[in-house]
Amino acid sequence: FLFMLSSMLQDEGVDSDEDDTSLSSYGSDLSSRKGYSANLSCSFFFSPHKRTGSLLSVYSDAGDFGNVEVQGSVEFAVMYSPVGELIIMIEQCQDLAIANPRKQRTDPYVKTYLYPDKSRRSKRKTSIKKRTVNPVYVESLRYKVKREELPDKTLNLSVWHNDSRGRNVFLGQVEIRFKTWDWGHEALTWYNLQPKVHCLKLFCICSKTCHLISGGSKNSTGEIHVWLREAKELRRLKPQGVDSFVKCYILPDTRKKSRQKTRIIKKTQDPVYNHAMVYDGFKTGEVSEACCELTVWDHNTLANQFLGGLRLSLGTGQSYGKKVDWMDSMDEEIQIWKRMLANPNSWVEGELPLRSSMTPRK
């Protein structure tokens, strides 16, 4: 998902009849396709975010009252002690953002969690340094944890401005997944601070092939299965949180009866959907011409608010020989679609950043 909303999509009501009913005349008749969905339950995966350059943080969460451009870096080291403790040595930060522009002031501190535990017992904090964007801490934060449990955990380290009225401001974060961590690396290291990333976790997308006997001949048709797992760090648009749902189309079919949606998950920025969607009736080669469009919405009585989206396809810019604006997948979106095509009848998994805006379908 990337996160300045340069344009907004207008969504029809959840149960509205205002959907476009256009149907592509290219390729086979999509009207024969059927879709169905189901709610599922499963365990969760946690993955580190891809590090990028400085971006505008529009993260909002309980205790975060800021909207500052994330910048700067933090120096720390990670080690596991012989007495069974995970130790995070916080050395210093450099070039942090100004949290209070009016007073030109930043009072930073560092906070850590050991995910997946996001409770108070997992929280550790350094002291607060006053009036500086280059704080020096030289402090250690410790967790009593078994070494064999660490591969399933992720360190979330974030920097915050402490406000005297409790209106703290998020200044950036770093996440380290211990599943792939080199425990021989104990030296102090600089890490660029990153913004909160709004992302959608797809447990799997798969294509299945089945064989139908029709008129004495054998015809191959396929299915696309999409299992929406959860979203993470959605933008908060209301004080009580986000009432989100995900909507799915397999383009070029935009008819209302082909649209599938998850249920609405209320009052959370980290919704767990565990919802499976199935589209069938694809002939050989048609999946390469298709695009799976997933959009996340905040449910409101009058008008739903766009939170972000994805388009999974080969990103060729055309479908069935015709140029289309919606075949605009990029990077990870293309890679997961390619993996699906290369591994029929197998599940593939992805955690993808939500786009903050999407080219309107034409």
N, C-alpha and C positions, 0 to 999 in steps of 0.2 A: 504494500500500500504506500505513493509518497505525497507529502501531507499538506501542502498548501492548496486550499480549495480555490482553484482559479475559475471554476465554473461549477454550477450545481445541476443535478438532474432532478427533474420533477417526476415524482412517482405517483401513479394512480393509487387510490385507496386500496387497502389490502383485499377488499372484496368488491372492488369496482369493476364495471364492465367497460372501462374506457381504454382497454388495451388496443394497440395497433393490431390489425388482422392481416397484415401483408404476408404473402407466401411467395417464396422464391419460385421462379419458373425454370430455374437451372437445376439440372440433375434430376433425380427420381422424385416422384410425388411423395412429399413428406407427410401427407395427410394420413397415411396408413400407419404411422408410427404411434406407439402408445408409450405413456410414461406412468410410473407409479413410484411411490415413495414410502419410506417406513422409518420409524425411530429406532435407534439401536443403542446399546450401551457398550462401553469399552473403557480400557485404561487410557492414560494420557502420555504423550511424549512432550518433552521440552527440548528446544533447540536454540543455539545461540544465534543472534542476529548478525547479518552480514554488515561489516563495518564500512561506513561511507564517510564522505566529507561532512562538514558542518551544514546542518539543515535547521529550518525553523521548527521548534518544538511546539506542537499544539496539544501536547499531552495535558490532560486535566484529570485529577483524581482527588480523592479525599485528602485534604491537606496540601494540595498543590493549587496555588492561586496565581501563578505566573504564566507568561507567554513570551518567553525570551528566546533569542537565537542561541542555540547550544554551541559553545566553542570551548577551546582549551583542552587540557589533558590532565591526567592524574598518574602519579607514580606510586606503584605498590608492588609487593612481592607476595607469593603464596607458597606455603610450605606445610608439611605434615610432620608433627613432632613425635618423638619416640613415646611420649606419654599419652598418645591418642587424641591429640588436638589438631584441628585445622587452624592455622594461624595466617591472618591477612595483615601484613605489615604496611600500614598507610604512611607513606613518606610525605608527599606534598602534592599540590595542584599548581598549574600555571595558566595564566591568561583566561580566567573564568569570565563569564558574562556579567555585566552589571545588572543586578537583580532589581534594584530600585532606582530607576533613571532620575526621578525627581531629586532624590538625595545623593545620587551617584554613589551608591553604597551596596556592598556585598558582604554578608557575614556567613561564610560557608562552613558546612560540616559534611562529613562523609557518613553514609548509611549503607549497611549491607543486609542482605537476606540470603539464606541458603535454600533456594527453590528445590522442590516444589512447595516447601513450607513457607507461606506468606503471613503467618501469624506473628504476634508480638514476640513470642519466644524465639523466633528466628531472627529478630531484628537486633543489630548491633550498631552503635554510633560512636563517632569520635567527638572530641570537644569542638566547640564553636570558635572560629577565629574571626575577630572583628575587623571590619573595614579593610578588606584585602581581597584582591583577585588572584593572589599568589600565596595561598596559605601553606604553612609548614606544620605538619602534625607530629611525625615520628611516633606513631601510636600503633598498637597491635589490637586486632579484634579476633576473638577466639571462639571456636565451636568445638564442643566435645562430641565427636562423631567417629564411628568405626571406619577404618580405611576401606573395607570392602563395600561400604554403603556409598562412597563418594562418586563412583561412576554414574549413579542415578541422580546426581545432584548438580545444580547450576548455581554459581555465585553471581548474584546481582549486586553490583556496587554502584551507588548513585551519589551525586553531589547535590546539596541543597543549600539555599539561602535561608537562614533562620530569621523570621520576622517576629518582632516583639508582640504583635497581636495574633500570632499564630497563623498568619497567612504566608506559609512557607512557599518557596519558589524552586521548582525543579531546574537544575543547571546542567544535567547530563548524566550518562550512565555508561557502564561497561558490563558485559555479561561474559562469563567464562564457563563453558560446559566441561565438567571434570571427566566425562567419558573419554575425551581425547587429550586430556592435559598431560604434559610432560612433567612428571614429579621430580625429575632431576634438575629442572629449571627453578632455582630459588632466588635468583638475582632480582634486584629492584628493576622494574621495567616501566617505561612510559606507555600509556594507552590513551588514544584520542577519545574524548567523551562523545557519546552518541545520543541522539534524541530518542524518545520513546517511539517504538515502531508499531503501527497498527497492522496486524497481519491476520491471515486466515489460514488455519491448519486443515489441510485435506488429508485425511488418513489414507484415502486411496482413490484412485481413478483407474478404471480398468475397462478393457474391451473384451467382450466374449463373442465367440463365433458359434452359431448353431446351424444345423442343416435342416432345411424344410423340403419335403418331397411334394412337388406340385406338377400335375399333369405328366407324371412319369419321369420328370427331370429333377435333379438335385440342385437346389438353390441355397447359397450361403448368405445368411444375414447375421448381423452383429448387434451387440448392445453396448452402451456406455453406462457404466456405473460410477456414480459420484457419491462418496461418503464424506459429508461435511462434519468435521470433528469439532472445532471450536474457533473462536476469534480471540484476539488478544489486544488489550489496550485500545479499545474503540474510543473515539472522541466522546466526551460527555457533553451532551447538548442540554440536559436538564439537571437541576440540582439533585434529584432523586436517582439519577443514573440513566442508563440507556435501555430501552425496550426494543431489542433488535431482532431481526429475522433476515434470512438470506433467500434471495430469489434466483432461480436458475433458468436459462434458456439454452438450447442447443441451436445456434444460428446456422443457417439462415432462417429457420422456422421461428417466427415471432408471434404466432397465434396464441391466444390466451389459453387454449386447452393444452398447449405444449409446455406452458409455464409450470414450474414446480417451486414450492416454497417450504421452508422449515416452519416450525411453530415459533411463536414469539417468546423470547427469553427476557424476562423483565428485570430491571433495576441492577444491571451489572455491565461493566466494561469488558469482562472476560467471559462471554457467554459460551456454554458448552451445548452444542446442538445435537451431536451424535445422530445425524439424520442421513438416510440413504435415499438417493434418487436414481432411477433407472430409465433409460431411453432405449427403445429397440427399433428394429426394422431397417437398420443400415445395410446397404449393399456394399460389395467389395469396393474399396477406394473412397467411399463417401465420408468416412471419418476424417480423412486428410483434408476434405473440403469444408469441414464443420468447425465451429468455434463454440466452446463452452463458456458462456458468459455468466458470471456469478457476481451479484451485487448485494451489498449489506445495507440495510435501512433501519432507521429509528422509527418505530411505529408511533404515529400521532393520529388523533381522531380526524382532524381536518386534512392534513397532508403529511405524508411520510417524508423523512429527511434522509438524503443520501449520505452514507458514511464511508463508502469506498467500494472498490470492485476489482475484478480480475477478468481477463479474457485468455482462455487457454486454447491455443491453436498452433499451427505452423507459422503464423505471422507473415504469410506471403503477400498480403494486400489484395488477394483476389479469391473468389470462390466460384467453382464451376466455370472458370474462364472470364468472369466478370469482376471488375475492380470494385471492392467494397471497403468502406471505412472501418468496419468492425473487425476485419482480419488484421489487427494491429498488435498482436501479442509481442512481448519483448522478453529477452533473457530467460529468467527462470520459468516464465509462463510457457515459452516455446519448449524448453528442455523437458518439462514434465509431460507435455503432449507427445514429444518424440519418444520418451521412455515408455509411455503407454502403448504407442504404435509398435514399438520394437519388442514389447513383451505382452502379446495377446494372452488373455486368460490368466493374467497375473495382476496383482495389486501393486500400485506404485504410490509412494507417500510424498507429500510436499508441505512445506510451510512457506507461504508466499506473502510478500508485502502487498497491502492493498493500495491500489491507485487512488489518489485523492480526487481525480476527475477522469472522465471517460469520454472519448469521442462519441457524439450521438450517432445512433444507427441510421443509415440512409438506405 
